[in-house]
Amino acid sequence: MEYFAQQLINGLTLGSIYGLIAIGYTMVYGIIGMINFAHGEVFMIGAFIALIAFLAVTATGIAFVPLILLIMLATSMIFTAAYGWTVERLAYRPLRGSFRLAPLISAIGMSIFLQNYVQLLQGARVKTLQPIISGGVVLMEDDGFTVVLSYMQMLIVGLTLALMVAFWMMIERSSFGRSQRACEQDRTMAGLLGVDVDRTISLTFVTGAGLAAIAGMMFLLYYGVIDFFIGFLAGLKAFTAAVLGGIGSLPGAMLGGLLIGLIEAFWAGYFTTEYKDVAAFAILVLVLIFRPTGLLGRPEVEKV
Amino acid sequence: MLKSISIAAAAVFLAGAAHADITIATAGPMTGQYASFGAQMKAGAEAAVRDINAAGGVMGQMLKLEVGDDACDPKQAVAVANQMVNKGVVFMAGHFCSGSSIPASAVYSEEGIIQISPASTNPKLTDEGGPGTFRVCGRDDQQGQVAGEFLAKMYAGKNVAVVHDKTAYGKGLADATLANLEKAGGKVALYEAYTAGEKDYSALVTKLKQNKIDALYVGGYHTEAGLIVRQMRDQGLATQLISGDALVTQEYWSITGDAGEGTLMTFSPDPRKNPIAAPLVEKFRAEGIEPEGYVLYTYGAVQAWAQAVTKAGSTDFDGVVKALKSNQFSTVLGDFGFDAKGDVTAPGYVFYEWSKGNYDYLK
């Protein structure tokens, strides 16, 4: 029981990070029907900017931890959002009227570009950060086995839940959410009815990048090690999560992320660490065989 | 057509005439997560070439250094090896990862290039390599023996786990340690593998906690071992971490912070402590480079090759191989020779302990 609880905590934390990144994939797919393969790299840039902000802030002598975190978060979100906006403006918008595969190839190119860009600018070595938030609470104890929930894990899961709720509200209630849903249904019609389609798509990229920045910062704080390559694997897992949950569906992305995290933790915990990635992808294949649209995805209606 | 051939021939002739230098190379992970080791090798090789050239070169010819980046990827290592062939390299002081050195050594053997690895410890490198394959570091069967016997002695009756990263180096070392531990009468409670580059070890750590593991042996590199120890301490686990020679970089401490306190590792005797290396160590420090880990090993590999060439009187493959195998060399690593396989005849492995950001012999 205690063992199960600890693995559950491990899986939920990992899954929350995947879920936050997955939202970026699913929103972009929902609105323009394209997989933004550069999103993993946007997440990586978010982590780097958070680290740079941390170094800059501590250099000024500020030692109050919540303030440091807040500055890191704000800086990382603003700059990463700018990257998200730029990527869309330069690599995707000119190709929007082109054939379907063109923006996809452009996205892959963008992903390689961003990776090399960070590698050249920041160097190829790993960057490290000593724990800022350490410690935790012991939830259960049995025969020497303690179930520890660290403050960092609380922060990750809590923040993710809060962001999910806020996001859900934004899509359902705000005027931006309304135009987003309108563009998702029919871009041409939405345009005719006075929705600024370009602006809506730009804002979608900006918000997706903002969430990726938060995920990047959490990753940095939780693991303490980042390099220019982290976006690849995290992006792949998050993309898988988005597909598992049903691409285009917001709750689906979160559910998919949590499921991938839990599958990895439990497979590693009860079977072997060696094949946890295999397990996650095998379950994805199984789900897609029986539910091709993913767990919460709606079947796509072919518009005539 | 004929004209272009003659122009090409003339170009080759001119290049050959103008190019009296001897080209040698080093290759390792200059990028990627093990890049700190690539930097060590580059620093060592550059310093060796500079010092040898300052002293008049090898047989009056200047050395020129090429640096290859294999990112510790076996496929890229073969590509780098072929590039080096095209550049006319006669000697390779590399690579770093065993998984890179082994496939690359096939290319070097075929092309008659001498290879002296400063760091690849997997036994297969010299066991299966050609006559021109050497190394100045120890072997994992020696390293595994030291580690296995230590575990059996210090953790008799306690729970020991062995994990590896599935690479030629990591798995080879973990298996050698496991075999020696079992031979000495010990047994392991848990044997697992992880994927190199992985960041999340929380599930593995929880498993260690469940199995009440007292000592964890990691066959892998510092980035992963550092994350494992950090996540163990996060989950309140006091398990002792023991690993091999891939932890000899300051970057290990920058990942673990205080969580790395007390980590044990095996490595060859620290060449920085050799009196003969003292002036060189001073010189490195003056330039702001700490000659840790494999810096001096790469330096020593280049020195051994240069001395062998001088003895052989040419850079000809067969002559240099014979000179390498039949002579003693005096280098910053001390005096050593090579046995018939190409392994170094120098003292094997000792235990080190990480403490307060530095590693030193285990007392």
Interface residues (C-beta under 8 A of the other chain):
Chain A: Y3 Q6 Q7 N10 G11 T13 L14 Q119 G123 A124 R125 V126 T128 Q130 P131 S134 G136 V138 G144 F145 T146 V148 S150 M152 F219 Y223 G224 V225 D227 F229 I230 L233 E264 A265 F266 A268 G269 T272 T273 E274 K276 D277
Chain B: M30 T31 G32 Q33 A35 S36 A39 V163 K166 E192 A193 Y194 T195 G197 K199 D200 S202 A203 L204 T206 K207 K209 Q210 K212 T223 G226 L227 R230 D234 Q235 G236 E251 S254 I255 G257
